[in-house]
Amino acid sequence: MSSKPFRVVILGAGFGGLEAARALARAPVEITLIDRHNHHLFQPLLYQVATAALSPGDIAWPVRTIFRRQRNVQVMMAEVTGIDTAAREVLAGDELRIPYDALVLATGATHSYFGRDDWAPVAPGLKAIEDATDIRRRLLLAFERAELTENEAERRRLLTFVVIGGGPTGVELAGAMAELARHAMPQEFRRIDPATARVVLIEAGPRVLATFPEELGATARQSLERMGVQVLTGMRVTGCGPTGVECGEERIAASTIVWAAGVVASPVGSWIGADRDRAGRIKVRPDLSVPGQVDVFAVGDTASVMDAKGKPVPGNAPAAKQMGQYVGRLLAARAAGRPASPGFRYRHHGDLATIGRRSAVVALDSIRLTGLIGWWFWSIAHVWYLIGFRSRVVVSFEWLWSYLTFQRGARLITGREPLGGNAAPVPGQARALEKA
């Protein structure tokens, strides 16, 4: 037998990439894990960073730390620029060429503006830590600027926040924004009442949480409305600008707009000429390999996969982890000369979404949980998926403290105002700041 090691290259340190590398821990392989960031991010809780409930360090971990004891993993922080399938090499950085015997594509997804990428500067999405801290800055600056302005119409605009998209991310963001305004800032301002802030959730479809059972979508809407969120369904956004959004003839003046309406897969599928769906995800074979390229696999949001019922596998953390584990085990068997495992079978673990601090909706097969019980189940499930004992303890304590006191300890305004940002300075702001 050849002494040449079996080389596995994994692109992306998300849930799918991490699980693939972990599944290869005892395999006779050399793993190269490449990501443009040095950390793994728990994306389901990004909205809590955006609304000042958690700090970035609570939900992100250095990739090198995660694999410090797995000696067959080499971590590279680099930007992948292409894939040479003929030479079996990944192109990264200015001149890196990393050879592979098997390639795992776990590059995830980014925001989709449905052809209106010019909206991105004023309506940021939520996929990275930078997105979350940017949204947090916009939110908190809006309150500070509302405190300074003498113009009542401008004050109302500054205290209006719009979330576009009624999926789990949009619902959770809208609820957290309302909670931040109504419960986390009591008696802290002298000229404004933060509780008067207007939070608007806009969904183009007929209901929020369209992938959940209909009764849970209705429950979620009722919970949001009890919190003071204005839910607008059946309305398509036709314009986004620094001063608000347009829905046909209706205009909503707002200071902060967040995009949660759609995602598109990374462009890695186009690099290898793979067949893709409308969202850019690679259409894979039952073993998650790319058709025509038996040594290239796609997992997570990069892959378009159908479950046993012929329905698309959702783009969430449990699905990505299952795909990563499957491909890792398949490659471990291949490297050891064992027979290949049967095709990938997705096991649905349920749908979960939280609405504020005491309400959530959970669908587990025929089981439905709502209200406080649903919220406790959601909390336990998310803490379980966090990496490391420290993160589980810290996040649990932060949630308990917030639950008991309504306080949020991550309300820091950081970063610089980007050009084209939607929190435009109010008239007279510079003079007010000089006097303050």
C-alpha positions as CSV (number, residue, x, y, z in Angstrom):
1,M,0.0,0.0,0.0
2,S,1.1,3.6,-0.7
3,S,2.5,5.5,2.2
4,K,1.1,8.7,0.8
5,P,-1.5,10.2,3.3
6,F,-5.1,10.6,2.3
7,R,-5.5,14.4,2.1
8,V,-8.9,15.9,3.0
9,V,-9.5,19.6,2.5
10,I,-12.5,21.2,4.2
11,L,-13.6,24.7,3.1
12,G,-15.5,26.4,5.9
13,A,-15.4,26.2,9.7
14,G,-19.2,26.3,10.2
15,F,-21.3,23.5,11.7
16,G,-20.8,21.2,8.7
17,G,-17.1,21.7,8.3
18,L,-16.5,21.3,12.0
19,E,-18.4,18.1,12.2
20,A,-16.7,16.6,9.1
21,A,-13.3,17.3,10.7
22,R,-14.3,15.8,14.0
23,A,-15.7,12.7,12.4
24,L,-12.2,12.2,10.9
25,A,-10.4,12.5,14.2
26,R,-9.3,8.8,14.3
27,A,-9.0,8.3,10.6
28,P,-5.7,7.9,8.8
29,V,-6.0,11.2,7.0
30,E,-4.4,14.6,6.9
31,I,-7.0,17.4,7.2
32,T,-6.6,21.0,6.1
33,L,-9.5,23.2,7.3
34,I,-9.6,26.6,5.6
35,D,-11.8,29.5,6.6
36,R,-11.4,33.3,6.0
37,H,-12.2,33.9,9.7
38,N,-10.3,32.5,12.7
39,H,-13.4,31.5,14.6
40,H,-16.4,29.3,14.5
41,L,-19.7,31.1,15.0
42,F,-22.9,29.9,16.5
43,Q,-25.2,31.8,14.1
44,P,-28.6,30.9,15.7
45,L,-27.7,33.4,18.5
46,L,-26.3,36.2,16.4
47,Y,-29.6,38.1,16.8
48,Q,-28.9,38.3,20.6
49,V,-25.5,40.0,19.9
50,A,-27.4,42.4,17.5
51,T,-29.8,43.3,20.3
52,A,-27.2,43.5,23.1
53,A,-28.2,40.4,25.0
54,L,-24.9,38.6,24.4
55,S,-21.4,39.6,23.5
56,P,-19.6,38.2,20.4
57,G,-17.2,36.1,22.5
58,D,-20.1,34.2,24.0
59,I,-21.1,32.6,20.7
60,A,-17.7,32.4,18.8
61,W,-14.6,30.3,19.4
62,P,-11.2,30.2,17.8
63,V,-11.0,27.4,15.3
64,R,-7.4,26.6,16.4
65,T,-8.5,26.2,20.0
66,I,-11.3,23.8,18.9
67,F,-8.8,21.5,17.2
68,R,-5.7,22.0,19.4
69,R,-5.8,18.3,20.4
70,Q,-6.8,16.8,17.1
71,R,-3.3,16.4,15.6
72,N,-4.4,15.5,12.1
73,V,-6.0,18.9,11.5
74,Q,-4.1,21.9,10.1
75,V,-6.0,25.1,10.3
76,M,-5.5,27.8,7.6
77,M,-7.0,31.3,7.8
78,A,-7.2,32.3,4.1
79,E,-9.6,33.5,1.5
80,V,-10.4,30.7,-1.0
81,T,-10.3,32.2,-4.6
82,G,-11.0,29.1,-6.7
83,I,-10.8,25.3,-7.1
84,D,-8.8,23.5,-9.8
85,T,-10.6,20.2,-10.0
86,A,-8.4,18.9,-12.8
87,A,-5.3,19.3,-10.6
88,R,-7.2,18.6,-7.4
89,E,-6.0,21.8,-5.8
90,V,-7.7,24.6,-3.8
91,L,-6.5,28.1,-4.6
92,A,-6.3,30.5,-1.7
93,G,-4.6,33.7,-0.9
94,D,-2.2,35.2,-3.4
95,E,-0.3,32.0,-4.3
96,L,-1.4,29.1,-2.1
97,R,-2.4,25.8,-3.9
98,I,-3.5,23.1,-1.4
99,P,-3.8,19.6,-2.9
100,Y,-6.6,17.3,-2.0
101,D,-7.7,13.7,-2.4
102,A,-11.2,14.6,-1.1
103,L,-12.7,18.1,-0.9
104,V,-15.6,19.1,1.4
105,L,-17.4,22.3,0.5
106,A,-19.0,23.8,3.7
107,T,-18.9,27.5,2.8
108,G,-22.4,28.3,3.9
109,A,-24.6,31.1,2.6
110,T,-24.9,34.9,2.6
111,H,-27.7,37.4,2.3
112,S,-29.9,37.4,-0.8
113,Y,-31.5,40.7,-1.8
114,F,-33.2,39.2,-4.8
115,G,-31.3,41.4,-7.3
116,R,-31.3,44.5,-5.2
117,D,-27.8,44.4,-3.7
118,D,-27.9,48.2,-3.6
119,W,-30.1,47.8,-0.5
120,A,-27.3,46.1,1.5
121,P,-25.7,49.3,2.9
122,V,-29.0,50.4,4.5
123,A,-30.5,47.0,5.2
124,P,-27.7,44.8,6.6
125,G,-28.3,41.1,7.0
126,L,-27.2,38.9,9.9
127,K,-24.7,36.2,9.0
128,A,-21.4,37.3,10.7
129,I,-20.2,38.9,14.0
130,E,-19.5,42.1,12.0
131,D,-23.2,42.2,10.9
132,A,-24.4,41.7,14.5
133,T,-22.2,44.5,16.0
134,D,-23.1,46.8,13.1
135,I,-26.9,46.3,13.7
136,R,-26.3,46.7,17.5
137,R,-24.5,50.0,16.8
138,R,-27.3,51.2,14.6
139,L,-30.0,50.3,17.2
140,L,-28.3,52.0,20.1
141,L,-27.3,55.0,18.1
142,A,-30.9,55.5,17.1
143,F,-31.9,55.9,20.8
144,E,-29.0,58.3,21.5
145,R,-29.8,60.5,18.5
146,A,-33.5,60.5,19.3
147,E,-32.5,61.9,22.7
148,L,-30.7,64.8,21.0
149,T,-33.1,65.9,18.3
150,E,-35.7,68.7,18.7
151,N,-37.7,67.5,15.6
152,E,-40.6,65.3,16.6
153,A,-41.0,63.8,13.2
154,E,-37.3,62.9,13.1
155,R,-37.6,61.5,16.6
156,R,-40.3,59.1,15.5
157,R,-38.2,58.0,12.5
158,L,-35.2,57.4,14.7
159,L,-37.4,55.3,17.0
160,T,-38.8,53.2,14.2
161,F,-37.1,49.8,13.5
162,V,-38.0,47.6,10.5
163,V,-37.2,43.9,10.1
164,I,-37.8,42.5,6.6
165,G,-38.5,38.8,6.5
166,G,-40.8,36.8,8.7
167,G,-38.7,33.6,9.1
168,P,-37.2,32.5,12.4
169,T,-34.4,35.1,12.2
170,G,-36.8,37.9,11.5
171,V,-39.3,36.9,14.2
172,E,-36.5,36.5,16.8
173,L,-35.0,39.9,15.8
174,A,-38.3,41.7,16.0
175,G,-39.1,40.3,19.4
176,A,-35.7,41.0,20.8
177,M,-35.8,44.6,19.5
178,A,-39.2,45.2,21.2
179,E,-37.9,43.7,24.4
180,L,-34.7,45.9,24.2
181,A,-36.8,49.1,23.8
182,R,-39.6,48.3,26.3
183,H,-37.7,46.5,29.1
184,A,-34.0,47.0,28.9
185,M,-33.8,50.8,29.0
186,P,-36.3,51.9,31.7
187,Q,-35.5,55.4,33.2
188,E,-32.2,55.7,31.4
189,F,-33.2,58.5,29.0
190,R,-34.6,61.9,30.1
191,R,-36.1,63.3,26.9
192,I,-37.5,60.2,25.2
193,D,-39.4,57.1,26.4
194,P,-37.7,54.1,24.7
195,A,-40.9,52.1,25.2
196,T,-42.6,54.2,22.5
197,A,-40.3,52.8,19.9
198,R,-42.1,51.2,16.9
199,V,-40.9,47.8,15.7
200,V,-42.3,46.7,12.3
201,L,-41.9,43.1,10.9
202,I,-42.6,42.9,7.2
203,E,-43.3,39.6,5.4
204,A,-44.1,39.2,1.7
205,G,-45.9,35.9,2.3
206,P,-49.3,35.4,4.0
207,R,-47.9,34.5,7.4
208,V,-44.8,34.5,9.5
209,L,-42.8,31.3,10.1
210,A,-44.0,29.8,6.9
211,T,-42.0,26.6,7.4
212,F,-43.6,25.9,10.8
213,P,-47.1,24.4,11.3
214,E,-49.7,27.1,10.7
215,E,-51.0,27.2,14.3
216,L,-47.5,27.9,15.5
217,G,-47.1,30.7,13.0
218,A,-50.3,32.2,14.3
219,T,-49.2,31.8,17.9
220,A,-45.9,33.6,17.1
221,R,-47.7,36.5,15.5
222,Q,-50.0,36.9,18.5
223,S,-46.9,36.8,20.8
224,L,-45.2,39.5,18.7
225,E,-48.2,41.7,18.7
226,R,-48.6,41.4,22.4
227,M,-45.1,42.7,22.7
228,G,-46.0,45.7,20.6
229,V,-44.5,44.5,17.3
230,Q,-46.5,45.6,14.2
231,V,-46.6,42.6,11.9
232,L,-47.4,43.3,8.2
233,T,-47.9,40.2,6.1
234,G,-48.6,40.0,2.3
235,M,-46.5,43.1,1.8
236,R,-43.5,43.2,-0.5
237,V,-40.7,45.7,0.0
238,T,-40.2,47.8,-3.1
239,G,-37.6,50.2,-1.9
240,C,-35.0,50.7,0.9
241,G,-33.2,53.9,1.6
242,P,-31.4,55.8,4.4
243,T,-34.7,57.2,5.7
244,G,-37.0,54.2,5.5
245,V,-38.7,51.5,3.4
246,E,-41.4,51.5,0.8
247,C,-44.0,48.8,0.3
248,G,-45.8,49.8,-2.9
249,E,-47.6,53.1,-2.1
250,E,-46.9,52.8,1.6
251,R,-43.8,54.4,3.1
252,I,-42.4,53.7,6.6
253,A,-39.9,56.2,7.9
254,A,-37.3,54.3,9.9
255,S,-33.8,54.7,11.1
256,T,-32.8,51.1,11.3
257,I,-33.6,48.4,8.8
258,V,-32.5,44.8,9.0
259,W,-32.7,42.2,6.2
260,A,-33.9,38.7,7.1
261,A,-35.8,37.9,3.9
262,G,-33.5,35.5,2.1
263,V,-30.2,33.8,1.7
264,V,-28.0,32.6,-1.2
265,A,-25.3,30.0,-1.2
266,S,-21.7,31.0,-1.5
267,P,-20.3,31.1,-5.1
268,V,-18.3,27.9,-4.6
269,G,-20.7,25.9,-6.9
270,S,-19.9,28.1,-9.8
271,W,-16.1,27.5,-9.3
272,I,-16.5,23.8,-10.1
273,G,-19.3,24.1,-12.7
274,A,-21.8,22.2,-10.5
275,D,-25.5,22.1,-11.2
276,R,-27.2,24.5,-8.7
277,D,-30.7,25.4,-7.5
278,R,-32.2,28.9,-7.5
279,A,-30.5,29.7,-4.2
280,G,-27.1,28.7,-5.6
281,R,-26.9,25.4,-3.6
282,I,-25.2,22.5,-5.3
283,K,-27.5,19.6,-6.3
284,V,-25.7,16.6,-4.8
285,R,-26.0,12.9,-5.1
286,P,-27.4,10.7,-2.2
287,D,-23.9,10.4,-0.7
288,L,-23.6,14.3,-0.8
289,S,-21.0,14.1,-3.6
290,V,-21.1,16.5,-6.5
291,P,-22.3,14.7,-9.7
292,G,-19.4,14.0,-11.9
293,Q,-16.9,14.6,-9.1
294,V,-16.9,11.7,-6.7
295,D,-14.2,13.2,-4.5
296,V,-15.9,16.6,-4.0
297,F,-18.7,16.8,-1.4
298,A,-21.1,19.6,-0.3
299,V,-22.7,20.0,3.1
300,G,-24.9,22.5,5.0
301,D,-26.2,25.6,3.2
302,T,-23.8,24.8,0.3
303,A,-25.8,21.7,-0.6
304,S,-29.3,21.1,-2.0
305,V,-30.5,17.9,-0.4
306,M,-33.9,16.2,-0.2
307,D,-35.2,14.2,2.7
308,A,-36.9,10.8,2.6
309,K,-40.3,12.6,1.9
310,G,-38.8,14.5,-1.1
311,K,-38.8,17.8,0.8
312,P,-35.8,20.1,0.9
313,V,-33.6,19.6,4.0
314,P,-33.7,22.9,5.9
315,G,-30.6,25.2,6.1
316,N,-30.1,25.0,9.9
317,A,-27.5,23.9,12.3
318,P,-28.7,20.3,13.0
319,A,-28.9,19.6,9.3
320,A,-25.4,20.9,8.6
321,K,-24.0,18.9,11.5
322,Q,-25.7,15.7,10.3
323,M,-24.3,16.2,6.8
324,G,-20.8,17.0,8.1
325,Q,-20.8,13.8,10.3
326,Y,-22.0,11.7,7.4
327,V,-19.3,12.9,5.0
328,G,-16.6,12.6,7.7
329,R,-17.5,9.0,8.4
330,L,-17.8,8.2,4.7
331,L,-14.3,9.6,4.1
332,A,-12.9,7.8,7.1
333,A,-14.2,4.5,5.7
334,R,-12.8,5.3,2.3
335,A,-9.3,6.2,3.8
336,A,-9.3,2.9,5.7
337,G,-10.4,0.8,2.7
338,R,-13.8,-0.1,4.2
339,P,-17.1,-0.2,2.2
340,A,-18.9,3.1,1.7
341,S,-21.9,3.8,3.9
342,P,-25.4,4.1,2.5
343,G,-26.8,7.4,1.3
344,F,-27.4,10.3,3.7
345,R,-30.6,10.3,5.6
346,Y,-31.7,13.5,7.3
347,R,-33.3,13.2,10.8
348,H,-35.5,16.2,11.5
349,H,-35.1,17.4,15.1
350,G,-37.9,19.9,15.1
351,D,-38.4,23.6,14.4
352,L,-37.8,26.2,17.1
353,A,-38.2,30.0,17.3
354,T,-38.2,32.3,20.3
355,I,-40.3,35.5,20.7
356,G,-38.8,37.5,23.5
357,R,-37.8,36.4,27.0
358,R,-40.7,34.2,27.9
359,S,-42.2,32.8,24.7
360,A,-41.2,30.4,22.0
361,V,-42.8,28.0,19.5
362,V,-41.5,24.5,19.1
363,A,-42.6,21.8,16.7
364,L,-41.3,18.2,17.4
365,D,-43.2,15.8,15.1
366,S,-46.7,15.8,16.6
367,I,-45.6,17.7,19.8
368,R,-46.2,21.4,20.0
369,L,-44.8,23.6,22.7
370,T,-45.5,27.3,23.1
371,G,-45.2,30.1,25.7
372,L,-42.9,29.7,28.7
373,I,-42.5,25.9,28.3
374,G,-41.5,26.4,24.7
375,W,-39.0,29.1,25.7
376,W,-37.3,26.8,28.3
377,F,-37.1,24.0,25.7
378,W,-35.6,26.5,23.1
379,S,-33.1,27.7,25.7
380,I,-31.9,24.2,26.7
381,A,-31.6,23.2,23.1
382,H,-29.5,26.2,22.1
383,V,-27.2,25.9,25.2
384,W,-26.6,22.2,24.3
385,Y,-25.4,23.1,20.8
386,L,-22.8,25.7,22.1
387,I,-19.2,24.6,22.1
388,G,-17.4,24.3,25.4
389,F,-18.4,24.2,29.0
390,R,-17.5,27.9,29.6
391,S,-19.8,29.2,26.8
392,R,-22.7,27.1,28.1
393,V,-22.2,28.5,31.6
394,V,-21.7,32.1,30.5
395,V,-24.7,32.1,28.2
396,S,-26.9,30.4,30.7
397,F,-25.9,33.0,33.4
398,E,-26.5,35.9,31.0
399,W,-30.0,34.6,30.1
400,L,-30.8,34.0,33.8
401,W,-29.6,37.5,34.7
402,S,-31.6,39.1,31.9
403,Y,-34.7,37.1,32.8
404,L,-34.6,38.2,36.4
405,T,-33.5,41.8,35.9
406,F,-34.4,42.7,32.3
407,Q,-30.9,44.2,32.0
408,R,-28.6,43.6,29.0
409,G,-24.8,43.8,29.6
410,A,-23.6,44.1,26.0
411,R,-25.0,47.5,25.1
412,L,-21.8,49.0,23.7
413,I,-21.7,51.3,20.7
414,T,-18.6,50.3,18.7
415,G,-17.3,50.7,15.2
416,R,-17.6,53.6,12.8
417,E,-20.6,54.9,10.8
418,P,-20.3,53.4,7.3
419,L,-20.9,55.5,4.2
420,G,-24.5,55.1,3.2
421,G,-25.6,53.9,6.6
422,N,-29.3,54.4,7.4
423,A,-28.8,56.1,10.8
424,A,-28.4,59.5,9.2
425,P,-27.2,62.3,11.5
426,V,-30.1,64.5,12.7
427,P,-30.1,68.3,12.2
428,G,-28.2,70.0,14.9
429,Q,-26.6,66.8,16.2
430,A,-23.0,68.1,16.0
431,R,-23.9,71.2,18.1
432,A,-25.7,69.1,20.7
433,L,-22.8,66.7,21.0
434,E,-20.5,69.7,21.5
435,K,-22.7,70.9,24.4
436,A,-23.0,67.5,26.0
